[in-house]
C-alpha cells in the first residue's frame, strides 16, 4: 500500500476517533507497527496529529480537503471508475449523482452519451453536463436538486434538497463516499452531505458506490448506507492488494474492478 494511501486512511480514522493507537492503525491497514509509527511521524510533520505514548491524537477535527485537491488525488483511478460506471447506463434510464470528485468525472463521461435523466446536487457535475449540452442540445435531461449552498459552493444540501430528492425515483444512485467499510458501509464526513446521499439511496433501485482504493476500509463520521444496501462497488485494480477489499468482497453483492 502506498504511503499516500496509508496517510489518508490514518487521517480518516482520526476523523472518527479522538485518539488512535499504533496497534489499531496496524490492524486497520494491514501494516506493521513500525510502518504505522513512521506514518504517524509523517502526519505529525504535516500538522495533522500529535504523537502520544502508544499512538496519536488529532490536533484538530479532520475534514475533507477541498474538491480541487481531491480531484487531483488518484485521478487516473477515479477516471477509470467513472468510465466503468458510465458503461452501466442505457438511454432512457435515470440516475442520482452526488457531489464528489469521482462523480464529477462520471458527469464528464456521461456527457458523451444521450437520453439520460440525471438528478444531481453537484454544481460541478451540472456545469459539466450543461457544457456538453451546448454541443448536443437535449442530450440529457439534467435536474439540479435545489437547496442550501454548502460551504465551498460545490453542492446543494439541507432540508429543501432532501425534499426535492423524494419527489423523484431513479434507476441508479451513483455516489462517491469518503469511505466504505465492510462493517459500516458507505460514509461521509459532513452529516448534511450524508443525509443527501441517504435520501438518494432510498429513492434509487440500485445503489452503486464509486470508491478508489484509498477509500476502502475507511469509516468517516456519518454512515449513510450499510453494506446490505449497496448493490455494486466500483473500485480500481490497486484494491485487489488490500485486506479491506477482501473483507468488502465477502459482504457486498457485487464489485467491479475498473482498469
Order of alpha helices (4+ residues) and beta strands (2+ residues): alpha-beta-alpha-alpha-beta-beta-alpha-alpha-beta-alpha-beta-alpha-beta-beta-beta-alpha-beta-beta-beta-alpha-beta-beta-beta-alpha-beta
